[in-house]
Amino acid sequence: MAQADAPEAAGGTPPRRLFCYARRLLTGRQARILTLAGLKPRFAIPEPGDLVGVWGRSPYAWRGERMAERTGAQLVRIEDAFLRSIRPGRSGEPPLGLMIDRSGGVHFDAATPSALETLLARAPLDDSALLARARDGIGRLIAADLSKYNGHDPALRPPEPGYVLVVDQTQGDASIRHGGASATSFREMLVFAQEENPGARIVIRSHPETAAGLRPGHFGPEQAQGRITLLSDPVSPWRLLEGATAVYTVSSQLGFEAILAGHRPRVFGQPFYAGWGLTADENPVPRRQRRLTRAQLFAAAMILAPTWYDPCRDRLCSFEEAVDQLEAQARAFREDRAGHVAYGMRLWKRAPLQGFFGAEQRLRFAETPARALRRARRSGRPLLVWAGRDSPELAAEIPVRRVEDGFLRSRGLGADLVPPLSLVTDDLGIYYDPGRESRLERLIAAGPPPGGAARAERLVARLIRDGLSKYNLPAAALPALPAGHRILVPGQVEDDASILTGCDQIASNLGLLRRVRAENPEAVLIYKPHPDVEAGLRQGAVPEAELRRLADAVVRRADPARLLAEVQEVWTMTSALGFEALLRGLPVTCLGAPFYAGWGLTRDLGRIPARRRARPDLAALAHAALIAYPRYRDPRSGLPCPAEVVAERLATGDLPRRGPANRGLAKLQGLFAGAAWLWR
């Protein structure tokens, strides 16, 4: 990924020199975040007035501390922010944000006030917009199951509710040594948990690094006796907190999350979140006298104090944008961690599919359903099936995710072998088939998470502003359209699965045009052929004589976004253009049952499933279809990304160029991607 030049610091001054003596601050993601924050890491001898950066209270921080003391340079302590990555830092995965403390303190060292503590103690923290962001942020982290580390499995069941949760940490962790605690504190904590909760089950939760075998904890199997159990399985922290009646911790971030989940944790160390009236403190910090709400604590610790980074767009970003990115990465990890056996994938699609789904374990492709089942049984992997090639015998035995293009697909047609920027995966059905429930239907019915409606509204506004649609093809100028009440009638591919499964009485473009004309004899009908049909790649052409008789204008190779701005309503069978019309506030009549029909937002003339009883607003529909349901992949960084990144790439044209050898190269890439199982 190309990196932008370092920005100038606030006030137009160049970045300040930050002298560092730890490799992690001089290279990689950490150095990039520091540079973007106006600090230029370098290895040399500082002068008075320069800055010296050290990593928290690491065993090697003394190098920088001595250098700062000797030269009179200002000390800056740097640590990971509280939403870090999928795996722990010791795995080598880079962080999503940093705590950059120019006061020389660090949030877990209670000996002296850190910049975060100063924020908590002195900042007003009374801005209503900030606190609304904080409340939405808390709700969103819980809904998306996001924590500092995110290698947990949300589907893994926690113990039966009603237990007391005791949180272990790794031995020698700096937050223990500098947080007024020791190894003895953990033994005392376990004793207190038993004495204060007579007869209750005690669940000791191991640290993720201990569970991964990276560092030992304070509790081992020897503690698991009687009413005490040791939990090392990767259970969701939020589900674990949900079932707890009480929480005991020394200085773990899980104590902070316990506060966010509604607990008042018993704290035996001096972490940043203790002393503000939200914890029961065994070892209080006398100078912390202020009383804060959960939203105020969150606002300071997650929104104001950290420096967040967007790895796709290589820039600093807001807390919400960092969550967007982490949510995309966590979803990809969780869905792909076991690998997949892929079936029904055309040769040219295989390389893009490896990019989307093969980061954890490379896809293994199979040519037939029987071979796919054999490979899935042998490997224990679930199946990944192109939705149009699904068959009932597959789902009967093995978990299946069905794959299709998303609604912000690309700049170009799939029929021209242009790879997708978004794909949907569905473990229930598939969005275009109303004959069975889909994951998209559940998302629409459930509604967006906190902050989701506003996020969807911002995304939709951007799509409209930038004229984005599903394929974003080069478009001819719109012809002069006849005056009157204009109805857009989008043509479709007639053997498309959405037509075959979602239409009952009318399932052809000619039939659609006849019905619209019959019910709107005085209207101006604008017919737009489907791009694949125009290109001669798929069936659905309407005879010219019928077009002249039924349509007042035929617009070929037209930009859908511009066209929607010129009409007053849309009639369709199941076209995604109907969804785009809804986003722009146009009335839409459906003769079939597309995913956006049946929710009270369209006029429905087709057969709608009775299960579509929810009545979402447009923002909820947009969030489900554009944000929650698809997966996106940034074509520049190769990372899973949020919808907003793909929208920006499509708007700016910042996409890899595809030359005239596109077809041959795509098939060749697919051949090698499909043969990956040979060298595993």
C-alpha positions as CSV (number, residue, x, y, z in Angstrom):
1,M,0.0,0.0,0.0
2,A,1.4,3.3,-1.0
3,Q,1.7,5.7,2.0
4,A,1.0,9.4,1.9
5,D,3.6,12.0,2.9
6,A,3.6,12.8,6.6
7,P,1.1,15.5,7.3
8,E,2.1,18.7,8.9
9,A,1.4,19.1,12.6
10,A,-1.4,21.4,13.8
11,G,-0.7,25.0,13.0
12,G,1.3,24.2,9.8
13,T,4.5,23.2,11.6
14,P,6.4,20.1,10.3
15,P,6.3,16.9,12.2
16,R,8.4,16.9,15.4
17,R,11.3,14.5,15.6
18,L,10.6,11.5,17.9
19,F,13.8,9.6,18.9
20,C,13.1,6.0,19.5
21,Y,15.2,3.0,20.6
22,A,12.7,0.2,20.1
23,R,12.2,-1.4,16.7
24,R,8.4,-1.5,17.0
25,L,8.4,2.3,17.1
26,L,10.7,2.8,14.2
27,T,9.1,0.5,11.6
28,G,5.7,-0.9,10.6
29,R,2.3,0.2,11.6
30,Q,3.3,1.9,14.9
31,A,5.8,4.1,13.1
32,R,3.2,5.0,10.5
33,I,0.6,6.0,13.1
34,L,3.1,8.2,14.9
35,T,4.2,9.9,11.6
36,L,0.6,10.6,10.7
37,A,0.1,12.0,14.3
38,G,2.9,14.6,13.6
39,L,5.7,12.6,15.2
40,K,8.6,11.5,13.0
41,P,10.3,8.4,14.5
42,R,14.1,8.2,14.1
43,F,17.1,6.6,15.6
44,A,19.7,9.2,16.8
45,I,20.7,11.3,19.7
46,P,18.1,13.9,20.6
47,E,18.7,17.5,21.6
48,P,16.9,19.6,24.2
49,G,13.4,20.3,23.0
50,D,13.2,17.1,21.0
51,L,10.9,14.2,21.9
52,V,12.0,10.7,23.0
53,G,9.4,7.9,22.5
54,V,9.3,4.6,24.5
55,W,6.9,1.7,24.5
56,G,4.9,2.0,27.7
57,R,6.8,0.4,30.6
58,S,8.5,-2.3,28.5
59,P,11.7,-3.9,29.8
60,Y,13.5,-1.8,27.1
61,A,11.9,1.5,28.0
62,W,14.9,2.4,30.1
63,R,17.0,3.2,27.0
64,G,14.7,6.1,26.1
65,E,14.1,7.1,29.6
66,R,17.9,7.5,30.2
67,M,18.4,9.3,27.0
68,A,15.6,11.8,27.7
69,E,17.0,12.4,31.2
70,R,20.5,12.9,29.9
71,T,19.6,15.3,27.0
72,G,16.6,17.1,28.5
73,A,14.3,15.8,25.8
74,Q,10.6,15.4,26.5
75,L,9.5,11.7,27.1
76,V,6.5,10.3,25.2
77,R,5.1,7.0,26.2
78,I,3.2,4.9,23.6
79,E,0.9,2.0,24.1
80,D,-1.8,0.1,22.2
81,A,-5.3,1.6,22.2
82,F,-8.2,-0.4,23.7
83,L,-9.4,-1.9,20.4
84,R,-6.3,-3.5,19.0
85,S,-6.6,-6.3,16.5
86,I,-7.9,-9.8,16.0
87,R,-5.0,-11.6,17.6
88,P,-2.7,-10.5,20.5
89,G,0.3,-8.3,19.6
90,R,2.7,-11.1,20.3
91,S,1.3,-12.8,17.2
92,G,2.8,-10.0,15.1
93,E,-0.5,-8.5,14.1
94,P,-0.3,-4.6,14.0
95,P,-2.6,-2.4,16.1
96,L,-5.5,-0.3,15.0
97,G,-4.6,2.6,17.3
98,L,-2.2,4.0,19.8
99,M,-2.3,5.8,23.1
100,I,0.3,8.6,22.7
101,D,1.0,10.1,26.0
102,R,3.1,13.3,25.8
103,S,2.9,13.8,29.5
104,G,5.4,10.9,30.0
105,G,2.8,8.8,31.8
106,V,1.0,5.7,30.7
107,H,-2.6,4.7,31.4
108,F,-1.9,1.6,33.4
109,D,0.8,3.2,35.7
110,A,-1.1,4.7,38.7
111,A,2.1,6.2,40.2
112,T,1.7,9.4,38.3
113,P,-1.3,10.8,36.3
114,S,-1.4,9.8,32.7
115,A,-2.9,11.9,29.9
116,L,-5.9,9.7,30.0
117,E,-6.3,10.1,33.8
118,T,-6.0,13.9,33.3
119,L,-8.8,13.8,30.7
120,L,-11.0,11.7,33.1
121,A,-10.2,14.1,36.0
122,R,-10.5,17.5,34.3
123,A,-12.2,17.4,30.9
124,P,-15.8,18.6,31.0
125,L,-17.1,15.4,29.4
126,D,-20.5,17.0,29.2
127,D,-21.0,17.6,25.5
128,S,-24.2,16.0,24.5
129,A,-23.0,15.0,21.0
130,L,-19.9,13.4,22.5
131,L,-21.9,11.4,25.1
132,A,-24.3,10.3,22.4
133,R,-21.3,9.0,20.4
134,A,-20.1,7.2,23.5
135,R,-23.5,5.5,24.2
136,D,-23.7,4.4,20.6
137,G,-20.1,3.2,20.8
138,I,-20.8,1.1,23.8
139,G,-23.9,-0.4,22.2
140,R,-22.1,-1.0,19.0
141,L,-19.1,-2.9,20.5
142,I,-21.5,-5.2,22.3
143,A,-23.6,-5.8,19.2
144,A,-20.6,-6.4,17.0
145,D,-18.8,-8.5,19.7
146,L,-15.7,-6.4,19.6
147,S,-13.0,-6.3,22.3
148,K,-9.3,-5.4,22.5
149,Y,-8.4,-8.8,21.0
150,N,-11.0,-10.5,18.8
151,G,-9.9,-14.1,18.2
152,H,-13.0,-15.3,20.2
153,D,-15.8,-17.2,18.7
154,P,-19.2,-15.5,19.2
155,A,-21.0,-18.8,18.6
156,L,-19.2,-20.5,21.5
157,R,-21.5,-20.9,24.4
158,P,-20.4,-19.5,27.8
159,P,-21.1,-21.4,31.0
160,E,-24.6,-21.5,32.3
161,P,-25.5,-18.0,33.7
162,G,-25.2,-17.4,37.4
163,Y,-21.5,-17.6,38.0
164,V,-18.9,-15.2,39.5
165,L,-16.3,-14.2,36.9
166,V,-12.7,-13.9,38.1
167,V,-10.4,-12.5,35.4
168,D,-6.8,-13.8,35.1
169,Q,-3.9,-11.9,33.4
170,T,-0.5,-12.9,32.2
171,Q,2.4,-13.1,34.6
172,G,4.7,-10.1,34.7
173,D,2.3,-7.8,32.8
174,A,3.2,-4.2,33.3
175,S,-0.3,-3.2,34.2
176,I,0.0,-5.4,37.3
177,R,3.5,-4.2,38.4
178,H,2.7,-0.5,37.8
179,G,-1.0,-0.8,38.9
180,G,-0.4,-1.3,42.6
181,A,-0.7,-5.1,42.4
182,S,1.4,-8.3,42.4
183,A,1.0,-12.0,41.9
184,T,-0.4,-12.1,45.5
185,S,-3.3,-9.9,44.4
186,F,-4.6,-12.7,42.2
187,R,-4.6,-15.2,45.1
188,E,-6.4,-12.6,47.3
189,M,-8.9,-11.9,44.6
190,L,-9.8,-15.6,44.3
191,V,-10.3,-15.9,48.0
192,F,-12.5,-12.8,48.2
193,A,-14.6,-14.0,45.3
194,Q,-15.3,-17.3,47.2
195,E,-15.9,-15.6,50.5
196,E,-18.1,-12.9,49.2
197,N,-20.2,-15.3,47.1
198,P,-20.8,-18.4,49.3
199,G,-21.9,-21.4,47.3
200,A,-21.7,-19.6,43.9
201,R,-19.9,-21.1,40.9
202,I,-16.6,-19.4,40.2
203,V,-15.4,-19.1,36.6
204,I,-11.7,-18.1,36.1
205,R,-11.3,-16.6,32.6
206,S,-7.8,-17.2,31.2
207,H,-6.1,-14.4,29.2
208,P,-6.1,-14.9,25.4
209,E,-2.3,-15.0,25.4
210,T,-2.3,-17.7,28.0
211,A,-4.9,-19.7,26.1
212,A,-2.7,-19.3,23.0
213,G,0.3,-20.6,24.9
214,L,2.2,-17.3,24.5
215,R,2.5,-16.4,28.2
216,P,1.6,-18.1,31.5
217,G,-1.2,-16.8,33.7
218,H,-1.6,-16.7,37.5
219,F,-4.2,-19.6,37.6
220,G,-3.8,-23.1,36.2
221,P,-5.7,-26.4,36.3
222,E,-4.8,-26.8,39.9
223,Q,-7.3,-24.1,40.8
224,A,-10.1,-25.9,38.9
225,Q,-11.7,-27.9,41.7
226,G,-15.0,-27.9,43.6
227,R,-17.1,-24.9,42.5
228,I,-14.2,-23.3,40.6
229,T,-13.7,-23.9,36.8
230,L,-11.0,-22.6,34.5
231,L,-12.2,-21.2,31.2
232,S,-9.7,-21.0,28.4
233,D,-12.0,-21.5,25.5
234,P,-12.3,-18.4,23.2
235,V,-15.8,-17.3,24.5
236,S,-17.0,-13.8,23.7
237,P,-16.1,-11.4,26.5
238,W,-19.5,-9.8,26.2
239,R,-21.4,-13.1,26.4
240,L,-19.3,-14.1,29.4
241,L,-20.1,-10.8,31.1
242,E,-23.8,-11.2,30.3
243,G,-24.0,-14.4,32.3
244,A,-21.9,-13.2,35.3
245,T,-23.5,-12.1,38.6
246,A,-20.2,-10.4,39.8
247,V,-16.9,-9.6,38.2
248,Y,-13.5,-9.6,40.0
249,T,-10.3,-8.3,38.3
250,V,-6.9,-6.9,39.1
251,S,-6.3,-4.5,36.2
252,S,-7.6,-6.3,33.1
253,Q,-9.4,-4.5,30.3
254,L,-12.2,-6.9,30.8
255,G,-12.9,-4.9,34.0
256,F,-13.5,-1.8,31.8
257,E,-15.8,-3.8,29.6
258,A,-17.6,-5.1,32.7
259,I,-18.4,-1.5,33.5
260,L,-19.8,-1.0,30.0
261,A,-21.8,-4.2,30.3
262,G,-23.5,-2.8,33.5
263,H,-21.4,-4.4,36.2
264,R,-19.6,-2.7,39.1
265,P,-16.5,-4.9,39.1
266,R,-14.4,-5.6,42.2
267,V,-10.9,-4.2,41.4
268,F,-7.7,-5.3,43.2
269,G,-5.3,-3.1,41.2
270,Q,-5.3,0.5,40.0
271,P,-6.3,0.4,36.3
272,F,-7.3,3.6,34.5
273,Y,-11.0,2.8,35.0
274,A,-10.9,2.5,38.8
275,G,-11.6,5.3,41.2
276,W,-14.3,7.1,39.3
277,G,-17.3,5.7,41.2
278,L,-17.9,2.8,38.7
279,T,-15.9,0.1,40.5
280,A,-15.5,-1.3,44.0
281,D,-11.8,-0.6,44.7
282,E,-9.7,-2.7,47.0
283,N,-6.7,-0.5,46.5
284,P,-8.0,3.0,45.6
285,V,-6.0,5.9,44.1
286,P,-6.6,8.8,46.5
287,R,-6.3,11.6,43.9
288,R,-9.2,10.1,41.8
289,Q,-12.2,11.8,43.4
290,R,-14.4,12.6,40.4
291,R,-17.6,10.6,39.8
292,L,-18.2,9.7,36.1
293,T,-20.9,7.9,34.2
294,R,-20.1,5.0,31.9
295,A,-20.6,7.2,28.9
296,Q,-18.1,9.7,30.2
297,L,-15.5,7.0,31.0
298,F,-16.0,5.6,27.5
299,A,-15.8,9.0,25.8
300,A,-12.4,9.8,27.3
301,A,-10.9,6.3,26.9
302,M,-12.2,5.4,23.5
303,I,-13.0,8.6,21.6
304,L,-10.8,11.4,22.9
305,A,-7.6,9.8,24.1
306,P,-6.6,7.3,21.4
307,T,-5.1,8.0,18.0
308,W,-7.0,5.7,15.6
309,Y,-5.7,4.5,12.2
310,D,-7.5,3.5,9.0
311,P,-5.2,0.9,7.3
312,C,-7.1,0.9,4.1
313,R,-7.0,4.6,3.4
314,D,-3.7,5.1,5.3
315,R,-4.8,8.0,7.4
316,L,-5.8,8.8,11.0
317,C,-9.5,8.3,11.6
318,S,-12.3,8.6,14.2
319,F,-13.2,6.0,16.7
320,E,-16.3,5.1,14.7
321,E,-14.2,4.5,11.5
322,A,-11.8,2.3,13.5
323,V,-14.8,0.2,14.6
324,D,-16.0,0.0,11.0
325,Q,-12.6,-1.4,10.0
326,L,-12.2,-3.8,13.0
327,E,-15.8,-5.1,12.5
328,A,-15.0,-6.0,8.9
329,Q,-11.8,-7.7,9.8
330,A,-13.4,-9.6,12.7
331,R,-16.2,-10.8,10.5
332,A,-13.8,-12.1,7.9
333,F,-11.8,-13.9,10.6
334,R,-14.8,-15.5,12.3
335,E,-16.3,-16.7,9.1
336,D,-13.1,-18.0,7.5
337,R,-11.1,-19.3,10.5
338,A,-12.0,-22.9,9.7
339,G,-11.3,-22.5,6.0
340,H,-13.8,-23.5,3.3
341,V,-14.3,-26.0,0.6
342,A,-15.6,-24.0,-2.4
343,Y,-18.0,-25.4,-5.0
344,G,-19.7,-23.9,-8.1
345,M,-17.1,-21.2,-8.6
346,R,-16.2,-20.3,-12.2
347,L,-12.5,-20.4,-13.0
348,W,-12.1,-16.6,-13.3
349,K,-13.8,-16.0,-10.0
350,R,-11.4,-18.1,-8.0
351,A,-8.6,-15.6,-7.5
352,P,-10.9,-12.9,-6.2
353,L,-12.6,-15.5,-3.9
354,Q,-9.2,-16.4,-2.5
355,G,-8.7,-12.8,-1.7
356,F,-12.1,-12.5,0.0
357,F,-12.2,-15.8,1.9
358,G,-8.7,-17.3,1.9
359,A,-6.7,-15.1,4.2
360,E,-7.0,-17.5,7.2
361,Q,-6.8,-20.7,5.3
362,R,-6.7,-21.0,1.5
363,L,-9.9,-22.2,-0.2
364,R,-10.0,-25.7,-1.6
365,F,-12.1,-25.8,-4.7
366,A,-14.2,-28.8,-5.9
367,E,-15.7,-29.3,-9.3
368,T,-18.7,-31.4,-8.3
369,P,-21.1,-31.5,-5.3
370,A,-20.0,-35.1,-4.5
371,R,-16.3,-34.1,-4.5
372,A,-17.1,-31.0,-2.4
373,L,-18.8,-33.1,0.2
374,R,-16.0,-35.6,0.4
375,R,-13.4,-32.8,0.9
376,A,-15.6,-31.1,3.5
377,R,-16.1,-34.3,5.4
378,R,-12.3,-35.1,5.4
379,S,-11.2,-31.6,6.4
380,G,-14.0,-30.6,8.7
381,R,-14.4,-27.4,6.7
382,P,-17.8,-25.8,5.9
383,L,-18.9,-25.3,2.3
384,L,-18.8,-22.1,0.3
385,V,-21.2,-22.4,-2.7
386,W,-22.0,-19.9,-5.4
387,A,-25.7,-19.4,-4.8
388,G,-26.8,-20.4,-8.2
389,R,-25.1,-23.7,-7.9
390,D,-26.5,-24.6,-4.5
391,S,-28.2,-28.0,-4.1
392,P,-30.2,-29.4,-1.2
393,E,-27.9,-32.4,-0.6
394,L,-25.1,-30.1,0.3
395,A,-26.8,-28.3,3.2
396,A,-28.2,-31.5,4.5
397,E,-24.8,-32.7,5.7
398,I,-22.4,-29.8,6.0
399,P,-22.8,-26.1,7.0
400,V,-23.1,-24.0,3.8
401,R,-22.5,-20.3,3.1
402,R,-24.0,-19.2,-0.2
403,V,-22.1,-16.5,-2.1
404,E,-23.4,-13.8,-4.5
405,D,-22.3,-10.4,-5.7
406,G,-23.1,-7.5,-3.4
407,F,-25.0,-4.3,-4.2
408,L,-21.9,-2.1,-4.6
409,R,-20.2,-4.6,-6.8
410,S,-17.6,-3.0,-9.0
411,R,-16.8,-0.6,-11.8
412,G,-17.7,-3.0,-14.6
413,L,-19.7,-6.1,-15.3
414,G,-19.1,-9.6,-13.8
415,A,-19.9,-10.9,-17.3
416,D,-16.7,-9.0,-18.5
417,L,-14.7,-10.7,-15.7
418,V,-14.4,-7.6,-13.6
419,P,-13.7,-8.8,-10.1
420,P,-16.2,-7.8,-7.3
421,L,-15.4,-5.4,-4.5
422,S,-18.3,-6.8,-2.4
423,L,-19.8,-10.3,-2.0
424,V,-22.6,-11.5,0.2
425,T,-22.5,-14.7,2.2
426,D,-25.6,-16.3,3.6
427,D,-25.8,-19.3,5.9
428,L,-29.7,-19.4,5.7
429,G,-30.7,-18.9,2.1
430,I,-29.8,-16.1,-0.4
431,Y,-31.3,-12.7,-0.7
432,Y,-32.9,-13.0,-4.1
433,D,-34.9,-16.2,-3.3
434,P,-38.0,-15.4,-1.3
435,G,-38.9,-19.1,-1.1
436,R,-36.8,-19.4,2.1
437,E,-35.6,-17.1,4.8
438,S,-32.3,-15.4,4.1
439,R,-29.8,-13.8,6.5
440,L,-30.6,-10.5,4.9
441,E,-34.2,-10.8,5.9
442,R,-33.2,-11.4,9.5
443,L,-30.9,-8.3,9.5
444,I,-33.7,-6.2,8.0
445,A,-36.2,-7.4,10.6
446,A,-33.7,-7.0,13.5
447,G,-32.8,-3.4,12.7
448,P,-29.4,-1.6,12.8
449,P,-27.2,-1.5,15.9
450,P,-26.7,1.7,17.9
451,G,-25.5,4.4,15.5
452,G,-26.2,2.2,12.5
453,A,-29.1,4.2,11.1
454,A,-27.1,7.4,11.1
455,R,-24.2,5.5,9.5
456,A,-26.5,4.2,6.7
457,E,-27.8,7.7,6.1
458,R,-24.3,9.0,5.6
459,L,-23.4,6.2,3.2
460,V,-26.6,6.6,1.2
461,A,-26.0,10.4,1.0
462,R,-22.5,9.6,-0.4
463,L,-23.8,7.1,-3.0
464,I,-26.3,9.7,-4.2
465,R,-23.8,12.5,-4.2
466,D,-21.2,10.5,-6.2
467,G,-23.7,8.8,-8.5
468,L,-22.8,5.3,-7.4
469,S,-24.7,2.2,-8.3
470,K,-24.1,-1.6,-8.5
471,Y,-21.8,-1.7,-11.6
472,N,-20.8,2.0,-12.2
473,L,-20.3,1.6,-15.9
474,P,-19.1,4.3,-18.3
475,A,-22.3,5.8,-19.4
476,A,-23.6,7.6,-22.5
477,A,-25.1,11.0,-22.1
478,L,-28.8,10.9,-21.3
479,P,-31.0,11.8,-24.3
480,A,-33.7,14.4,-24.0
481,L,-36.6,12.6,-22.3
482,P,-40.2,13.2,-23.2
483,A,-42.1,15.5,-20.7
484,G,-44.7,14.1,-18.4
485,H,-44.9,11.6,-15.5
486,R,-41.9,9.4,-16.2
487,I,-41.8,5.8,-15.0
488,L,-38.5,4.0,-15.3
489,V,-38.8,0.3,-16.2
490,P,-35.5,-1.4,-15.8
491,G,-34.9,-4.5,-17.9
492,Q,-33.4,-7.6,-16.3
493,V,-31.6,-10.8,-17.4
494,E,-34.5,-13.2,-17.8
495,D,-32.8,-16.3,-16.7
496,D,-31.3,-14.6,-13.7
497,A,-31.9,-16.4,-10.4
498,S,-33.8,-13.5,-8.9
499,I,-36.4,-13.8,-11.8
500,L,-36.6,-17.5,-11.6
501,T,-37.2,-17.6,-7.8
502,G,-38.8,-14.2,-7.2
503,C,-41.4,-13.8,-9.9
504,D,-44.7,-15.8,-10.3
505,Q,-47.0,-14.2,-12.9
506,I,-44.7,-11.9,-14.9
507,A,-41.1,-13.0,-15.5
508,S,-40.1,-11.3,-18.7
509,N,-39.1,-7.8,-19.8
510,L,-41.8,-7.8,-22.4
511,G,-44.4,-8.9,-19.8
512,L,-43.2,-6.2,-17.4
513,L,-43.5,-3.5,-20.1
514,R,-47.0,-4.6,-21.0
515,R,-48.2,-4.6,-17.4
516,V,-46.8,-1.1,-16.7
517,R,-48.3,0.3,-19.9
518,A,-51.7,-1.3,-19.1
519,E,-51.8,0.3,-15.7
520,N,-50.3,3.6,-16.7
521,P,-51.6,4.5,-20.2
522,E,-50.9,8.2,-19.9
523,A,-47.4,7.9,-18.3
524,V,-44.1,8.3,-20.1
525,L,-42.4,4.9,-19.9
526,I,-38.6,4.9,-20.0
527,Y,-37.1,1.5,-20.6
528,K,-33.5,0.8,-19.6
529,P,-32.1,-2.6,-20.9
530,H,-29.9,-4.5,-18.6
531,P,-26.1,-4.0,-19.2
532,D,-25.5,-7.7,-19.7
533,V,-28.3,-7.9,-22.2
534,E,-27.1,-4.8,-24.0
535,A,-23.7,-6.4,-24.2
536,G,-25.2,-9.5,-25.8
537,L,-24.0,-11.7,-22.9
538,R,-27.4,-12.7,-21.4
539,Q,-31.0,-13.2,-22.5
540,G,-33.8,-10.7,-22.1
541,A,-33.9,-8.6,-25.3
542,V,-37.3,-7.1,-26.1
543,P,-38.2,-7.1,-29.9
544,E,-37.7,-3.6,-31.3
545,A,-41.3,-3.4,-32.5
546,E,-42.7,-4.1,-29.0
547,L,-40.3,-1.5,-27.6
548,R,-41.5,1.2,-30.0
549,R,-45.1,0.3,-29.1
550,L,-44.8,0.2,-25.4
551,A,-42.0,2.5,-24.4
552,D,-41.8,6.2,-25.0
553,A,-38.0,6.2,-24.7
554,V,-35.3,3.5,-24.6
555,V,-32.1,4.6,-22.8
556,R,-29.1,2.4,-23.6
557,R,-25.9,2.4,-21.7
558,A,-27.3,5.0,-19.4
559,D,-26.0,5.9,-16.0
560,P,-28.7,4.5,-13.5
561,A,-28.0,7.2,-11.0
562,R,-28.5,10.1,-13.5
563,L,-31.5,8.3,-14.9
564,L,-33.2,8.0,-11.5
565,A,-32.9,11.7,-11.0
566,E,-35.0,12.3,-14.2
567,V,-38.0,10.0,-13.3
568,Q,-40.9,10.1,-10.9
569,E,-41.3,6.4,-10.1
570,V,-39.9,2.9,-10.9
571,W,-41.7,-0.3,-11.8
572,T,-39.7,-3.5,-11.7
573,M,-39.8,-7.2,-11.3
574,T,-36.9,-7.7,-8.9
575,S,-34.1,-5.4,-10.2
576,A,-31.6,-3.9,-7.8
577,L,-32.4,-0.6,-9.5
578,G,-35.6,-0.7,-7.5
579,F,-33.5,-0.6,-4.3
580,E,-31.4,2.2,-5.6
581,A,-34.6,4.1,-6.5
582,L,-35.9,3.6,-2.9
583,L,-32.6,5.1,-1.6
584,R,-33.3,8.2,-3.6
585,G,-36.9,8.6,-2.3
586,L,-38.7,7.4,-5.4
587,P,-41.9,5.3,-5.3
588,V,-41.3,1.7,-6.4
589,T,-43.8,-0.9,-7.6
590,C,-42.6,-4.5,-7.6
591,L,-44.2,-7.3,-9.6
592,G,-41.9,-9.8,-8.0
593,A,-40.6,-10.3,-4.5
594,P,-37.1,-8.7,-4.4
595,F,-35.3,-8.5,-1.0
596,Y,-36.5,-4.9,-0.5
597,A,-40.2,-5.7,-1.1
598,G,-42.7,-6.6,1.6
599,W,-41.4,-4.3,4.3
600,G,-43.9,-1.4,3.8
601,L,-41.5,0.6,1.6
602,T,-42.7,-0.5,-1.8
603,R,-46.0,-1.1,-3.6
604,D,-46.1,-4.9,-4.0
605,L,-48.0,-6.6,-6.7
606,G,-46.1,-9.9,-6.4
607,R,-46.4,-12.7,-3.9
608,I,-44.6,-11.6,-0.7
609,P,-43.5,-14.0,2.0
610,A,-45.8,-13.8,5.0
611,R,-42.7,-13.8,7.3
612,R,-41.8,-10.2,6.2
613,R,-43.8,-8.5,9.0
614,A,-41.3,-6.0,10.2
615,R,-41.7,-2.4,9.2
616,P,-38.2,-0.9,9.0
617,D,-37.5,2.6,7.8
618,L,-35.3,3.2,4.8
619,A,-32.1,3.7,6.9
620,A,-32.6,0.3,8.5
621,L,-33.1,-1.4,5.1
622,A,-30.0,0.4,3.7
623,H,-27.9,-0.6,6.8
624,A,-28.8,-4.3,6.4
625,A,-28.3,-4.4,2.6
626,L,-25.2,-2.2,2.2
627,I,-23.4,-2.5,5.5
628,A,-24.3,-5.6,7.6
629,Y,-25.0,-8.2,4.9
630,P,-22.1,-7.9,2.3
631,R,-18.4,-8.4,2.9
632,Y,-16.1,-5.8,1.2
633,R,-12.5,-6.1,0.2
634,D,-10.3,-3.1,-0.4
635,P,-8.6,-3.6,-3.8
636,R,-5.6,-1.5,-2.7
637,S,-4.6,-2.9,0.7
638,G,-6.2,-6.3,0.2
639,L,-7.8,-6.0,3.6
640,P,-11.4,-6.7,4.6
641,C,-13.0,-3.2,4.7
642,P,-16.2,-1.4,5.5
643,A,-18.6,-0.3,2.8
644,E,-17.4,3.3,3.0
645,V,-13.9,2.4,1.7
646,V,-15.4,0.7,-1.4
647,A,-17.7,3.6,-1.9
648,E,-14.7,6.0,-1.9
649,R,-12.7,3.7,-4.2
650,L,-15.6,3.7,-6.7
651,A,-16.1,7.4,-6.5
652,T,-12.5,8.3,-7.0
653,G,-11.6,5.6,-9.4
654,D,-8.8,4.4,-7.1
655,L,-8.9,0.9,-8.4
656,P,-6.3,-1.4,-10.0
657,R,-6.2,-1.0,-13.7
658,R,-7.2,-4.0,-15.8
659,G,-5.7,-4.2,-19.3
660,P,-6.8,-5.8,-22.5
661,A,-5.5,-9.2,-21.4
662,N,-8.2,-9.2,-18.6
663,R,-10.0,-12.4,-19.6
664,G,-7.0,-14.5,-20.2
665,L,-5.2,-13.3,-17.0
666,A,-8.3,-13.8,-14.9
667,K,-8.7,-17.3,-16.1
668,L,-5.1,-18.1,-15.5
669,Q,-5.2,-16.6,-12.0
670,G,-8.3,-18.7,-11.3
671,L,-6.6,-21.9,-12.6
672,F,-3.7,-21.4,-10.1
673,A,-6.1,-20.4,-7.3
674,G,-8.2,-23.5,-7.9
675,A,-5.2,-25.7,-7.8
676,A,-4.0,-24.4,-4.4
677,W,-4.9,-27.7,-2.8
678,L,-2.1,-29.4,-4.7
679,W,0.7,-27.7,-2.8
680,R,-0.9,-27.6,0.6
